[in-house]
């Protein structure tokens, strides 16, 4: 079986939600591929990654002014920005009749508004360079209805459309923008839902299992790479066959 060997030597990447799950796996994969990675996360504890190639920034992603300023500063200090990977997200699951407005607003704020602000700050930098890639981590539940996920599903559907608009707007300047839509992934957030929920997801998948974070990270690196040079405005479903 062939194995992809990605090369991102000295390219600069910003990854939100980098301290665990898909974000951590993506940051690690990029570091191993030679990139210089800046991880943005609310966690104060930096993940154990190569110190020469990984810089951790503790930040509340809902602080729009600081988020945008930080991204601009990273690009200025590094002299470039090549990749923006938007992973940060929360769930807030509950049925509509139990869904309070505070939870609704919080999920939309973290999952969509923070992505918008990071993208807005990055867009002029990427346009000026005439190149670059953006990948946002959505979900198959942004493509279907899922009981108890009104806020989460709506946020991921909005994220998909936001990236499609960005692909249209940034494409003429050589910038590619895509989404990846995983199914359930073996992360702390998924495990918090309980073994029964995880088991049902695995049973619903064609492959009979849920994805691992590093497998999703590999798909993200494909979208960032030259192998996907003509892929933009797309949503790559990476769900082990849950939607099939």
C-alpha positions as CSV (number, residue, x, y, z in Angstrom):
1,X,0.0,0.0,0.0
2,X,1.4,3.4,-0.9
3,X,2.0,6.0,1.7
4,X,2.0,9.7,1.1
5,X,5.1,11.7,2.0
6,X,4.1,15.3,2.4
7,X,6.7,18.1,2.0
8,X,5.9,21.5,3.6
9,X,9.5,22.5,4.4
10,X,9.6,25.9,6.2
11,X,6.0,26.8,5.1
12,X,4.1,28.6,7.8
13,X,0.8,27.2,9.1
14,X,-1.7,28.4,11.6
15,X,-3.9,25.7,13.3
16,X,-6.8,26.6,15.6
17,X,-7.8,24.1,18.2
18,X,-4.3,22.6,18.2
19,X,-4.1,21.1,21.6
20,X,-6.1,18.0,21.1
21,X,-7.9,15.7,18.7
22,X,-7.8,16.6,15.0
23,X,-6.1,19.9,15.6
24,X,-3.2,18.3,17.5
25,X,-2.9,15.5,14.9
26,X,-2.8,18.1,12.1
27,X,-0.2,20.2,13.9
28,X,2.0,17.2,14.5
29,X,1.7,16.0,10.8
30,X,2.6,19.4,9.6
31,X,5.6,19.6,11.9
32,X,6.8,16.2,10.7
33,X,6.4,17.4,7.1
34,X,8.8,20.3,7.8
35,X,6.3,23.2,8.4
36,X,6.6,25.9,11.0
37,X,3.3,25.6,12.9
38,X,1.6,28.1,15.1
39,X,-1.1,26.5,17.3
40,X,-3.9,28.6,18.6
41,X,-5.9,27.2,21.5
42,X,-7.5,28.2,24.8
43,X,-5.4,25.6,26.6
44,X,-2.4,27.0,28.4
45,X,-0.5,23.7,28.1
46,X,1.5,23.5,24.9
47,X,1.4,20.0,23.2
48,X,4.7,18.1,23.2
49,X,5.8,18.9,19.7
50,X,9.1,19.9,18.1
51,X,10.0,23.2,19.8
52,X,11.9,24.4,16.8
53,X,8.9,24.1,14.5
54,X,5.9,24.5,16.8
55,X,4.8,27.7,18.7
56,X,1.9,27.6,21.0
57,X,-0.4,30.6,21.5
58,X,-3.0,30.5,24.3
59,X,-6.0,32.5,23.1
60,X,-9.7,32.8,23.5
61,X,-10.8,32.4,19.9
62,X,-14.0,34.4,20.7
63,X,-11.8,37.5,21.3
64,X,-12.0,38.6,17.7
65,X,-9.7,41.6,18.0
66,X,-6.9,39.6,19.6
67,X,-7.4,36.7,17.2
68,X,-7.1,38.9,14.1
69,X,-4.1,40.8,15.6
70,X,-2.3,37.6,16.4
71,X,-2.6,36.1,12.9
72,X,-1.4,39.3,11.4
73,X,1.6,39.3,13.8
74,X,2.5,35.7,13.1
75,X,2.6,36.4,9.4
76,X,4.6,39.6,9.9
77,X,7.1,37.9,12.2
78,X,7.5,34.8,9.9
79,X,7.5,36.8,6.7
80,X,4.8,34.6,5.2
81,X,1.6,32.7,5.9
82,X,1.0,29.6,3.7
83,X,-1.8,27.6,5.4
84,X,-4.8,28.3,7.7
85,X,-6.4,25.3,9.2
86,X,-9.6,25.9,11.2
87,X,-10.2,23.0,13.6
88,X,-11.6,24.5,16.8
89,X,-15.1,23.6,17.6
90,X,-17.6,22.6,20.4
91,X,-20.9,20.7,20.4
92,X,-23.5,21.9,22.9
93,X,-25.8,19.0,22.1
94,X,-29.5,19.0,23.2
95,X,-32.9,18.7,21.6
96,X,-34.4,21.9,20.2
97,X,-36.9,22.3,23.1
98,X,-34.0,22.1,25.6
99,X,-31.6,24.3,23.6
100,X,-31.1,27.6,25.3
101,X,-30.1,30.7,23.4
102,X,-26.8,31.0,25.3
103,X,-25.7,27.6,24.2
104,X,-26.8,28.3,20.6
105,X,-24.8,31.6,20.5
106,X,-21.7,30.0,22.1
107,X,-21.6,27.1,19.5
108,X,-22.1,29.5,16.6
109,X,-19.5,31.9,18.1
110,X,-16.7,29.3,18.4
111,X,-17.5,27.2,15.4
112,X,-18.3,29.9,12.8
113,X,-17.5,33.4,14.0
114,X,-14.0,32.6,15.1
115,X,-13.4,30.9,11.8
116,X,-14.7,34.0,10.0
117,X,-12.4,36.3,12.0
118,X,-9.3,34.1,11.4
119,X,-10.2,33.9,7.7
120,X,-10.8,37.7,7.5
121,X,-7.4,38.4,9.0
122,X,-5.6,35.9,6.8
123,X,-7.3,36.8,3.5
124,X,-5.3,40.0,2.8
125,X,-2.1,38.2,3.5
126,X,-2.9,35.3,1.3
127,X,-4.2,37.5,-1.5
128,X,-1.1,39.7,-1.4
129,X,1.1,36.6,-1.6
130,X,-0.9,35.2,-4.5
131,X,-1.0,31.7,-3.0
132,X,-2.1,29.8,0.1
133,X,-4.5,27.2,1.4
134,X,-7.3,27.3,3.9
135,X,-9.0,24.1,5.3
136,X,-11.9,24.2,7.7
137,X,-13.0,21.1,9.7
138,X,-16.7,20.9,9.3
139,X,-18.7,17.7,9.9
140,X,-21.1,15.3,8.2
141,X,-23.7,16.6,10.6
142,X,-23.5,19.9,8.7
143,X,-24.7,17.9,5.7
144,X,-27.6,16.0,7.4
145,X,-30.0,16.4,10.2
146,X,-28.9,14.8,13.5
147,X,-31.1,14.6,16.6
148,X,-29.8,16.9,19.3
149,X,-27.4,18.8,17.1
150,X,-29.3,21.9,16.0
151,X,-26.6,24.3,17.0
152,X,-23.7,22.1,16.0
153,X,-25.2,21.1,12.7
154,X,-26.2,24.6,11.8
155,X,-22.7,25.9,12.7
156,X,-21.0,23.3,10.5
157,X,-23.4,23.9,7.6
158,X,-22.7,27.6,7.9
159,X,-18.9,26.9,8.0
160,X,-19.2,24.9,4.8
161,X,-20.9,27.7,3.0
162,X,-18.5,30.3,4.4
163,X,-15.6,28.3,2.9
164,X,-17.4,28.0,-0.5
165,X,-17.9,31.8,-0.6
166,X,-14.2,32.3,0.4
167,X,-13.1,29.9,-2.4
168,X,-15.0,32.1,-4.9
169,X,-13.5,35.3,-3.5
170,X,-10.0,34.2,-3.0
171,X,-9.6,31.8,-6.0
172,X,-8.7,34.5,-8.5
173,X,-5.7,35.4,-6.3
174,X,-4.4,31.8,-6.3
175,X,-5.8,30.9,-2.9
176,X,-7.6,27.5,-2.4
177,X,-10.2,27.1,0.3
178,X,-11.8,23.7,1.2
179,X,-13.7,21.9,4.0
180,X,-13.3,18.5,5.3
181,X,-16.3,16.8,6.8
182,X,-15.4,13.9,9.2
183,X,-17.9,11.6,10.8
184,X,-17.2,10.6,14.4
185,X,-13.5,10.7,15.1
186,X,-11.8,9.0,18.1
187,X,-11.2,12.2,20.1
188,X,-11.8,13.2,23.7
189,X,-14.9,15.1,22.5
190,X,-16.3,12.0,20.9
191,X,-15.4,9.7,23.8
192,X,-17.3,12.1,26.1
193,X,-20.5,11.2,24.3
194,X,-20.2,7.7,25.8
195,X,-19.2,4.2,24.5
196,X,-22.7,3.5,23.2
197,X,-22.7,6.5,21.0
198,X,-19.3,5.7,19.6
199,X,-20.3,2.1,19.0
200,X,-23.4,3.1,17.1
201,X,-21.3,5.4,14.9
202,X,-18.8,2.6,14.2
203,X,-21.6,0.2,13.3
204,X,-23.1,2.8,10.9
205,X,-19.9,3.2,9.0
206,X,-19.0,1.1,5.9
207,X,-15.6,0.4,7.3
208,X,-17.1,-0.7,10.6
209,X,-15.1,1.7,12.7
210,X,-14.7,5.4,13.4
211,X,-11.7,7.5,12.1
212,X,-8.5,8.2,14.1
213,X,-7.4,11.9,14.3
214,X,-4.2,11.2,12.4
215,X,-6.2,9.8,9.5
216,X,-8.2,13.0,9.2
217,X,-5.0,14.9,9.5
218,X,-3.7,13.1,6.4
219,X,-6.7,14.1,4.4
220,X,-6.2,17.7,5.6
221,X,-2.6,17.6,4.4
222,X,-3.7,16.3,1.1
223,X,-6.0,19.4,0.7
224,X,-3.1,21.7,1.6
225,X,-0.7,20.0,-0.8
226,X,0.0,20.5,-4.5
227,X,-1.6,17.1,-5.0
228,X,-4.9,19.0,-4.6
229,X,-3.9,21.9,-6.8
230,X,-7.2,22.1,-8.6
231,X,-9.4,21.3,-5.6
232,X,-11.1,24.3,-4.1
233,X,-14.6,25.1,-2.9
234,X,-15.0,21.4,-2.1
235,X,-16.1,19.5,1.0
236,X,-14.2,16.3,1.4
237,X,-16.2,13.7,3.3
238,X,-13.9,11.6,5.5
239,X,-16.2,9.6,7.6
240,X,-15.3,5.9,7.1
241,X,-18.6,5.6,5.2
242,X,-21.1,6.9,7.7
243,X,-23.0,8.8,5.0
244,X,-22.8,6.2,2.3
